[in-house]
Amino acid sequence: MPVLITGASRGIGRATAIELADRDVVVNYRERADAAAKTVEAVEDAGGDAVAIQADVSDPADADRLVDEALSAFDRLDAVVNNAGITRPQRLTETTDADWESVIDTNLSGAFRVTRAAAPHLRRTEGDIVFVSSVGGTLGTVDASYAASKAGLHGLTRSLAREL
């Protein structure tokens, strides 16, 4: 029962990958190949099978490729954990358009893109979709882009629960 976990080279994503070591695990990472390799090793040490796939979920083509490569690795997809996330903690007047867009594109649009690419396959397997959010999406944070992206995940989750 393969699971794709975005942002799985460290933190919550890594812990999730290890916790799900009884499944086949796709460890997605953007930049840290060494950390992704350590996550794969930890999953394998826990008795699982894993593969690392480099892809930047903020890039539409990379998000599609990530799902295609996950399917090539394990022939099916039973779950997606949208965990990839970044933050740019700064005040509104210090936040550039580029900073805002990088956070929204990774945290919210990336989750949308990966889910969109995976949805037809998850329908066939009656698979699961998980969005990792934050209390910052409800309460707000000093980083408005992060809070907005996480609040967006709450809305995306509710909408897709109805649609899918």
N, C-alpha and C positions, 0 to 999 in steps of 0.2 A: 504494500500500500504506500506508494511513493508520496512524499510531501516536499513541496518546494518552499523554502524559507528565504525570503529576501533579507539582506543585511545580516547574514548569519555568521560572519567571520568573528564577531565579538559581541559582548554584552548580552542583551535579552535574546537576540537571534541565536547566538552560540549556545546559550543555556537551553533554548527550545530545541535546537538540533540534537543535543545530547539527550534531553528528556525523551525525544521521539526516536531514539536509536533502535527501537523494535520495528521501525519502518525503514524503507529506503528513503534517504534524505538527500535533497539537492541543496547544497550550501551555496547561496548566492553571495557574491561580494563585488564591490566596485573597484577598490584599489589595493587591498591588503592580501595579496596572494599567500604570503607566509601565514597570516592569521587564519585564512580560510583552510589552508592545508592542516593546521593544527586542529581546527574544528572537525575536519574530515577524520583525522586520526583519533580524536576523542570519541566520535561516533562509532568508529570501527572498534576501538578499545572497549566500548560498551556493548559490542556484539552486533552492531548494525552495518549497513552498507551505505556508503555516501560518495558523492561526487561534488566537486567544487566547479562552479560556472561563473566566470567573470561577466558581469553585465551591469550597466548603469541604468537603473529603472527609470530615471528621468528622461532617458532617450527612447522615443517610441520604437525605433528599430531594435534597440537592445532588449527592450521588454518583450517584444515578440520573439526575438532570437532565444532569449532565456527560456521561455516556455517550450519552444521547439527543441532546444537542446536537452531540457529536462525530460521531454517525451522520448527523445532518442536514447537517453541514458537508461530509462526504466520502462519504456513502452506504454506507460499510462500515468495518470496523475489523479491522486485521490484527495489532495488537500493543498491549499496555498496559505501560507502565513505571511501576510504583508507586514513586515517588520522594519524594512529599510527606513532610516530617518536621519535627518541632520538638523542642526540648530545653528542659528547665528545670533546669539544673545546680545542685542543692542536695542537702544531706544528708537522709537519711531523716526525721529529726526535724523538719526544716524544710519538708518536702514536704506541702502541703495536699492534701486530696482533689481539689479543683478542678485543681491542677497535675498530679497523677497522671492524672486522667481526661482532661485536654486532650492530654497526650502519648500515652496509649494510644489515645484516640479518633482522633487524627490518624495516628499512625505505624502502628498495627496495624489498628484497626477501619476506618479510611479505606481502607487497601489491600484489606481484605476486602470492603468495600462496593462499591468500584469494580470489583473483580474479579468479584464476584457479578453486578453489572449487565452487565458486558461478556462474561461467559462464554458465553452462548448465541450471541452474534455471533462470538466468536472460534472457537467450534466449527465454525461454518459456513465460516469462512475458513481453518481450521486454523492459527489465529493463535498468537502467543506472549504469555506473561505473564512479566514481570520484576519481582522484588521487590528494591529497593535496601535493603540492610541495613548492618551495621557490625560491625567486630570487637568493639565493645562488647556486641553480642548474645551473643558467646561468652565474652569475658573479663570483662565487667562494666565499669562506669564509676562515677564518683561519683554520677551521676544514675541512680538505680535505675529510675525510670519509663522512661527512654530505653533502658537495657539490657534491661529486661523487654519493651518493645515490639519491639525488634530481635530478641531471642531468639524472641519470638512469631512474627515473620516467617519465621524458619528452620523452625519447625514447620508454619506455614501453607503454605510452599513445598513441603515434603515431602508433606504431606497432599494438596494439590491436584495434585501431580505424579502421585500414585496415582489420584486420582479423575478427573481430566480427561485 
